[in-house]
């Protein structure tokens, strides 16, 4: 078994040029970093002002009134989404301004992370897995921009910048999480996208089968998820089944647990699992784009509890049914248990 150091040297020597975007660039001076930040701040302030003007116009034109064919309160939901987006933008502008005024040293951008992940069997100490993991956020941004353009999902104007900011602010923790848990891919998910819209844009195959409990809670319109109001970077595994994740990384995917146990895991570590239907739908669609396969196959005991999303008082779960070519989405009580259901380890950064 080659050493971790030799693995990195070997990988770097054969890496393709597109994967090396950003690697080896000379560090910018603090003056250059600050000038770039001030430029981004000026552009961002214009976007905030444009959003405020758009909000005023929507108030005047009655955009936030319920339409004739809508459920009661639909217009108010639209208003709340727009207000939340503006509030997030203004909070971010304040943080950028505080950083500029503080005169603190600004971090260098590191778009590429190269690590060696090693998993030793807990009983024998034998190396079960050792692999190079290489993630390039610039490459991933390009991939997700292509995906969202292809599917017609409208992104916030500052999505790229927000993702880069999250990456730069958390790069040390991101690298540590990869080294410890073997995450080998990332999701880039925008915030404040209505679930019904996201479901429509991310569908594959024959679309969705929705169970009676999920429908009773209002379906995609009525389901409520936590922590989806902000853009996020999510570290994930490309490994196809939950069983394979456990075998290759040692991480427990908790197959055959109740909904209540899944909820306890989520409450103990809200960023440690693919926990919302929104993030799950993006994961499924992106993996399908890359491979033509599905990660949540019921037949392979890889369907997912999603304890960050509730339909009424019930927890949502989802999985792919290959026999009908549909993604099944349903919800059930906390004491429900299915041997094919588990949770997918991840790590979210906001």
C-alpha positions in Angstrom: 0.0 0.0 0.0 1.6 3.3 -1.1 2.0 6.1 1.5 -0.4 9.0 1.6 2.5 11.3 0.5 3.2 9.2 -2.5 -0.5 9.0 -3.4 -0.7 12.8 -3.5 2.5 13.1 -5.6 1.2 10.5 -8.0 -2.2 12.2 -8.3 -0.7 15.7 -8.8 1.6 14.4 -11.6 -1.3 13.0 -13.7 -4.0 15.6 -12.9 -5.7 17.0 -15.9 -5.4 20.7 -16.5 -9.1 21.6 -16.1 -9.0 20.1 -12.6 -6.0 22.3 -11.6 -7.9 25.6 -12.1 -6.7 27.9 -9.4 -3.9 25.7 -8.2 -0.4 27.2 -8.1 -1.6 30.8 -8.5 0.6 33.3 -6.7 -1.0 34.7 -3.5 -2.6 38.2 -3.8 -1.3 41.0 -1.6 -3.6 42.3 1.2 -4.1 45.5 -0.9 -5.3 43.4 -3.9 -7.6 41.3 -1.7 -9.1 44.4 -0.1 -9.6 46.2 -3.4 -11.4 43.1 -4.8 -13.6 42.9 -1.7 -14.5 46.6 -2.0 -15.4 46.1 -5.7 -17.6 43.2 -4.8 -19.2 45.2 -2.0 -20.0 48.1 -4.4 -21.6 45.7 -6.9 -23.5 43.9 -4.2 -25.0 47.2 -2.8 -26.4 47.9 -6.3 -28.0 44.5 -6.2 -29.5 45.2 -2.8 -30.9 48.5 -4.1 -32.4 46.8 -7.1 -34.1 44.2 -4.9 -35.6 47.0 -2.8 -36.9 48.8 -5.8 -38.4 45.5 -7.1 -40.0 44.9 -3.8 -41.6 48.3 -3.8 -42.9 47.7 -7.4 -44.4 44.3 -6.4 -46.2 46.0 -3.5 -47.7 48.6 -5.9 -48.8 46.1 -8.5 -50.4 43.7 -6.0 -48.0 40.8 -6.6 -48.4 39.8 -3.0 -52.1 39.5 -3.2 -53.7 36.0 -3.4 -54.6 35.2 -7.0 -58.0 33.7 -7.9 -56.7 30.1 -8.3 -54.4 30.1 -5.3 -54.8 28.8 -1.8 -55.4 31.4 1.0 -52.1 33.0 2.1 -50.1 32.2 -1.1 -49.4 35.9 -1.7 -48.2 36.4 1.8 -45.8 33.5 1.4 -44.4 35.2 -1.7 -44.0 38.4 0.2 -42.2 36.6 3.1 -39.8 34.9 0.6 -38.9 38.2 -1.0 -38.5 39.9 2.4 -36.2 37.0 3.7 -34.1 37.3 0.6 -33.6 41.1 1.0 -32.9 40.6 4.7 -30.2 38.1 4.0 -28.7 40.3 1.4 -28.6 43.3 3.8 -27.1 41.1 6.5 -24.4 40.0 4.1 -23.7 43.6 3.1 -23.3 44.6 6.7 -20.8 41.7 7.2 -18.8 42.7 4.1 -18.7 46.3 5.3 -17.6 45.3 8.7 -14.8 43.2 7.2 -13.6 46.1 5.1 -13.7 48.5 8.0 -12.0 46.2 10.4 -8.6 46.3 8.6 -8.2 42.6 9.5 -6.0 40.4 7.3 -8.1 38.9 4.5 -7.8 35.1 3.7 -6.4 33.9 0.5 -8.7 32.0 -1.8 -8.0 28.3 -2.2 -10.3 26.8 -4.8 -8.7 23.3 -4.8 -8.5 20.9 -1.9 -6.3 17.8 -2.2 -6.4 15.2 0.6 -5.8 11.5 1.3 -8.7 9.7 3.0 -7.8 6.6 4.9 -10.2 4.2 6.7 -8.8 1.6 9.0 -11.0 -1.3 10.1 -11.8 -0.6 13.8 -11.1 -4.2 14.9 -8.1 -5.2 12.9 -6.5 -1.9 12.1 -6.2 -3.0 8.5 -6.5 -0.2 5.8 -9.9 -0.8 4.1 -9.9 2.3 2.0 -7.2 4.8 0.9 -7.9 7.3 -1.8 -7.1 10.7 -3.1 -10.0 13.1 -2.9 -9.7 16.3 -4.9 -12.4 19.0 -5.0 -12.2 22.2 -7.0 -15.0 24.7 -6.1 -14.5 26.7 -9.3 -15.1 23.5 -11.3 -18.2 22.7 -9.2 -19.6 26.2 -9.5 -19.4 25.8 -13.3 -21.1 22.4 -13.1 -24.0 23.6 -11.0 -24.5 26.7 -13.0 -24.9 24.5 -16.1 -27.3 22.2 -14.2 -29.5 25.0 -13.0 -29.5 26.7 -16.4 -30.4 23.4 -18.1 -33.3 22.9 -15.7 -34.5 26.5 -15.8 -34.0 27.2 -12.1 -33.6 30.9 -11.5 -30.7 31.6 -9.2 -30.1 34.7 -7.1 -27.7 37.1 -8.9 -25.0 36.7 -6.3 -25.1 32.9 -6.1 -21.5 32.4 -7.3 -20.1 35.0 -5.0 -22.0 33.6 -2.0 -20.7 30.1 -2.7 -17.1 31.3 -3.0 -17.5 33.2 0.3 -18.8 30.1 2.1 -15.9 28.1 0.7 -13.2 30.6 1.6 -14.6 31.1 5.1 -14.8 27.4 5.8 -12.0 25.9 3.7 -10.1 24.6 6.8 -13.2 22.8 8.2 -14.1 21.5 4.8 -10.7 19.9 4.4 -10.8 18.4 7.9 -14.3 16.9 7.2 -13.1 15.3 4.0 -10.0 13.9 5.7 -12.1 12.4 8.5 -15.1 11.2 6.6 -14.1 10.6 3.0 -16.6 13.0 1.4 -15.7 13.0 -2.3 -18.2 15.4 -3.8 -20.1 18.6 -3.0 -23.6 20.1 -3.7 -24.1 23.8 -4.2 -27.6 24.7 -3.3 -29.3 28.1 -3.5 -31.5 29.4 -0.7 -35.1 30.5 -0.7 -36.2 28.4 -3.6 -39.8 27.2 -3.1 -39.9 23.4 -2.7 -42.6 23.0 -5.3 -40.5 24.9 -7.9 -37.3 22.9 -7.0 -39.2 19.6 -7.3 -40.5 20.6 -10.7 -37.0 21.6 -11.9 -35.1 18.6 -10.4 -37.5 15.8 -11.5 -36.1 12.9 -13.5 -37.7 9.9 -15.2 -41.5 9.7 -14.8 -41.4 12.3 -12.1 -42.8 11.7 -8.6 -45.1 9.3 -6.7 -46.4 11.1 -3.6 -47.9 9.1 -0.8 -51.2 9.8 0.9 -49.6 11.1 4.1 -47.4 13.5 2.1 -50.3 14.7 0.1 -52.4 15.2 3.3 -49.7 17.6 4.6 -50.0 19.7 1.4 -47.5 17.9 -0.8 -44.5 19.9 -2.1 -46.4 23.1 -1.3 -47.2 22.3 2.3 -44.0 20.5 3.4 -41.7 22.6 5.7 -37.9 22.3 5.8 -35.4 23.8 8.1 -32.3 25.8 7.1 -33.1 26.1 3.4 -33.4 29.9 3.5 -29.6 30.3 2.9 -27.3 29.1 0.1 -25.1 26.2 1.2 -22.2 23.9 0.3 -22.9 20.3 1.2 -20.1 17.7 1.4 -21.5 14.3 0.2 -20.4 10.8 -0.9 -20.7 9.7 -4.5 -20.8 6.1 -3.4 -24.0 4.6 -4.8 -25.5 2.8 -1.8 -25.8 3.5 1.9 -24.1 0.1 2.5 -21.1 1.1 0.4 -20.7 4.3 2.4 -20.4 2.3 5.6 -18.0 -0.3 4.0 -15.7 2.3 2.5 -15.7 5.0 5.2 -16.9 3.3 8.5 -19.7 5.9 8.8 -23.0 4.6 10.1 -25.9 5.1 7.7 -28.4 3.8 10.3 -30.5 1.5 8.1 -33.6 0.2 9.7 -34.1 3.0 12.2 -37.4 4.6 13.1 -38.4 8.1 12.1 -38.0 9.2 15.7 -34.4 7.9 15.8 -33.7 9.8 12.5 -35.1 13.0 14.1 -32.8 12.5 17.2 -29.8 12.2 14.9 -30.8 15.3 13.1 -31.3 17.3 16.3 -28.0 16.2 17.6 -26.2 17.2 14.4 -28.3 19.3 12.0 -25.5 19.6 9.5 -24.4 15.9 9.6 -26.9 14.3 7.2 -28.8 15.0 4.0 -31.8 16.0 6.0 -34.2 18.1 3.8 -36.2 17.2 0.8 -34.7 20.2 -1.0 -31.1 19.0 -0.6 -32.1 15.4 -1.4 -33.7 16.5 -4.7 -30.6 18.4 -5.8 -28.4 15.4 -4.8 -30.5 13.0 -6.8 -30.7 15.2 -9.9 -27.0 16.0 -10.0 -26.0 12.4 -9.5 -28.3 11.4 -12.3 -26.8 14.0 -14.6 -23.3 12.7 -13.8 -24.0 9.0 -14.0 -27.5 8.2 -15.3 -28.2 6.4 -12.0 -30.0 7.1 -8.7 -28.5 7.2 -5.2 -31.7 6.4 -3.3 -32.7 3.0 -4.8 -35.3 1.3 -2.6 -34.2 -2.1 -4.1 -30.7 -1.4 -2.7 -31.8 -0.4 0.7 -30.7 3.2 0.1 -33.9 5.2 0.5 -33.6 8.2 2.9 -35.2 9.6 6.0 -35.2 13.4 5.7 -35.7 14.6 9.3 -35.2 18.2 8.4 -38.5 18.2 6.4 -41.9 17.6 7.8 -45.3 17.2 6.2 -47.7 18.2 8.9 -46.4 16.5 12.0 -44.8 13.6 10.1 -41.2 13.1 8.9 -40.6 13.0 5.1 -38.8 10.1 3.5 -37.9 9.5 -0.2 -36.4 6.9 -2.5 -36.2 5.9 -6.1 -38.5 3.1 -7.4 -36.7 1.7 -10.5 -39.7 -0.5 -11.5 -41.8 2.5 -12.3 -39.1 5.1 -12.9 -40.4 7.5 -10.2 -39.0 9.1 -7.1 -41.3 8.2 -4.2 -41.9 10.9 -1.6 -44.0 10.2 1.5 -44.2 11.0 5.2 -44.9 8.9 8.3 -45.1 9.0 12.1 -42.0 8.9 14.3 -42.5 5.3 15.3 -42.5 4.1 11.7 -39.6 1.8 10.7 -38.5 0.5 7.3 -35.5 -1.8 6.7 -34.8 0.0 3.4 -34.5 3.4 5.0 -31.5 5.1 6.4 -29.7 8.4 6.5 -26.9 9.7 4.2 -23.9 11.3 6.1 -23.0 14.8 4.8 -21.7 18.1 6.1 -23.3 21.4 5.4 -21.8 24.9 5.4 -23.7 28.1 5.2 
